[in-house]
Amino acid sequence: VECCYPARHGDIVIATVDGAFTCKRLQLHPRPLLLPANPAFAPIEVDNEDMETVIFGVVRYAIHTL
């Protein structure tokens, strides 16, 4: 995760939502949302006044053990 890269539309980001970390795809158009990969979860509005949402960084690499 790189904190120095600006988050762009379509990037996978690490964000904090009310103090809890989450990994989501960032949508900026037509409105800012954090989109889950799992369809069982709802998107999170970035500009929601009821929740504090902060983009922590952009995911640059993923390492998986199979």
C-alpha positions in Angstrom: 0.0 0.0 0.0 1.4 3.4 -1.0 0.3 6.4 0.9 2.1 8.9 -1.4 0.1 8.1 -4.6 -3.1 10.0 -5.2 -6.2 7.7 -5.3 -7.8 7.7 -8.8 -11.1 6.4 -10.1 -11.0 2.6 -10.2 -8.0 2.1 -7.8 -8.2 -0.4 -5.0 -7.6 1.5 -1.8 -7.3 1.0 1.9 -9.6 3.4 3.7 -10.8 3.9 7.2 -14.5 4.1 7.8 -15.4 5.3 11.3 -11.9 4.1 12.4 -12.1 0.6 10.9 -9.8 -0.3 8.0 -11.4 -1.7 4.8 -10.1 -2.6 1.3 -12.4 -1.4 -1.5 -12.4 -0.2 -5.2 -12.7 3.6 -5.4 -15.4 5.0 -7.6 -15.3 8.8 -8.2 -17.8 9.2 -11.0 -20.7 9.9 -11.0 -20.4 10.1 -7.1 -17.6 9.0 -4.7 -18.2 5.5 -3.4 -16.1 2.7 -2.0 -17.3 -0.5 -3.9 -17.0 -3.9 -2.3 -15.9 -7.0 -4.3 -18.4 -9.0 -2.4 -22.0 -8.3 -3.6 -23.4 -9.2 -0.2 -22.0 -5.8 1.1 -23.3 -2.4 0.2 -21.2 0.4 -1.3 -20.0 3.1 1.2 -20.5 6.7 0.4 -17.2 8.7 0.7 -18.9 12.1 1.3 -21.4 10.8 4.0 -21.6 13.3 6.8 -22.6 10.5 9.3 -19.4 8.6 8.8 -15.7 9.6 8.8 -14.1 8.2 5.7 -10.4 8.6 5.0 -8.4 7.2 2.1 -5.3 5.7 3.7 -3.4 4.6 0.5 -3.6 2.9 -2.9 -2.9 -0.9 -3.2 0.0 -1.3 -5.5 0.8 -5.1 -5.2 -0.9 -8.2 -3.8 1.0 -11.3 -2.8 -1.0 -14.6 -2.5 -0.1 -18.1 -1.3 -2.1 -20.7 -3.1 
